């Protein structure tokens, strides 16, 4: 038996890697920034966390929308 759906499988894998990779990269960029700010000014930790929460929430919403679109596209 021969596998017939190579292109579809590679597109599926590529989409999944983008959906998983995007949030990981964004958190990887925002995390060291937060850790550096907390290490520099430990008394302003809450302020630094509040400054980073908006971009993190944006990343979370975008990744959720990508997952929902992925599910809608491949569920039919």
N, C-alpha and C positions, 0 to 999 in steps of 0.2 A: 504494500500500500504506500502510495506517494503522498506527501503533504502538498496540498494545492494552494494554500493561503499564505504564502511567504510575505507578500507585500502587506497584506492586512495585518499579519502578526507583527511585522516590523513597525508599522504605523502604531499599532496598539502599544508596543513596548516603548516607542519613542514618546508617545503622548503620556504614558505613565511615568516615564523618567522626568519629563518636564514638570508634571504635576507634583512629583515628590521632590525634585531637585530645586525648584523655585523657592518654596518655603524654607528649605534647608539652607540655601545660599543666603537668603535674606536674613534669617536668624543668625547665620554665621557672620554676617556683616554688622548686625546690630548688637549682638552679644558682647564682643570685645569692646565696643564703644561704651556700653553700659558698665562693664567691669572696670574699664579704665577710669571712667568718671567716678564710680563709687570708691575706687582705690585712691584717687586723688583727693576727693572731698568726702570722707565717710560721713560727715554730719549732714550732708545734703543728699543722702541716699534716696530718700523718698522723692525728692524733686527730680533726680536723675531718672528714677523709675517712671515717673509720670511723663517725662519727656520722651521716653522710648516706647511707651505703651500705645500711642497713636499709630506709629508705623507698624508695630507688631499686630495691632488689630486690623490694620489695612491688609497686611500680608495674610492674616487668617481669613478675612472675608474673600480676598481674591482666590486663595487656595480652595476655599469651600465652593466658590462659584465654578472653579475649574473642575472640581470633583463632581459637582452636580451636572455640569455640561457633559463630562465624560460618561457619567451614568446614563444620561438621557440619550446620548448618541449611540452607545453600545448596548442599550437594553432592548432595543427593538429587533 
